[in-house]
Amino acid sequence: MRTVVQRVLEARVDVLGAGDRRTGGSIGPGLVALVGVAAGDTEADSDWTAAKIAGLRVFEDEAGKMNRGLAEVETHLGPAGVLVVPNFTVAGSAQKGRRPDFTTAMKPPEAERLFDRVVAGLRDQFGPGIAVETGVFGGDMRVGLINDGPVTLVIESPRGPAA
């Protein structure tokens, strides 16, 4: 499982469909996680990913060092949160040629189940104090964010994406 994580000042995901546009989820300061589920990923990959996101120390302490996790952040901009967006293209590859290859992405509905497990794991780890918002699996989405730093990381579960 591969995830792109960004520290943000704010973020939202709009879901398009049937001629309308609605907000799927939005947060103030926090993290955006674009989650790509690869063929061969398991529940263990979902659990590891949720724990890794929840434990990332990418927020500055009083000395200006990235030494705080999301649960330790107090902000004047609003309550901290995490926006988790399913993104099969993150599980793809652009190693060969000019056109990306998405054959390594897991097919639904199993990918949706593992994505939902990441979301549930984050909600369990953070509890009610930190909002965990999501996009819509398989939806036509528009993600807007203001990256803070910028801080952007790519994390991969220990097994890594399917070859």
QUIZI-V70651 format. One record per residue. N is the residue number from 0. BURIAL is # if it has 16 or more other ideal C-beta (glycine too) atoms within 10 Angstrom, else .. Layout:
n->{N:N}
burial->{BURIAL:BURIAL}
This chain:
n->{0:1:2:3:4:5:6:7:8:9:10:11:12:13:14:15:16:17:18:19:20:21:22:23:24:25:26:27:28:29:30:31:32:33:34:35:36:37:38:39:40:41:42:43:44:45:46:47:48:49:50:51:52:53:54:55:56:57:58:59:60:61:62:63:64:65:66:67:68:69:70:71:72:73:74:75:76:77:78:79:80:81:82:83:84:85:86:87:88:89:90:91:92:93:94:95:96:97:98:99:100:101:102:103:104:105:106:107:108:109:110:111:112:113:114:115:116:117:118:119:120:121:122:123:124:125:126:127:128:129:130:131:132:133:134:135:136:137:138:139:140:141:142:143:144:145:146:147:148:149:150:151:152:153:154:155:156:157:158:159:160:161:162}
burial->{#:#:#:#:#:#:#:#:#:#:#:#:#:#:#:.:.:.:.:.:.:.:.:#:#:#:#:.:#:#:#:#:#:#:#:#:#:#:.:.:#:.:.:.:#:#:#:#:#:#:.:#:#:#:.:#:.:#:#:#:.:.:.:.:.:.:.:#:#:#:.:.:#:.:.:.:.:.:.:#:#:#:#:#:#:#:#:#:.:#:#:#:.:.:.:.:.:.:.:.:.:.:.:#:#:#:.:.:.:.:#:.:.:#:#:#:#:#:#:.:#:#:#:.:#:#:.:.:.:#:#:#:#:#:#:#:#:.:.:.:#:.:#:.:#:.:.:#:.:.:#:.:.:.:#:#:#:.:.:.:#:.:.}
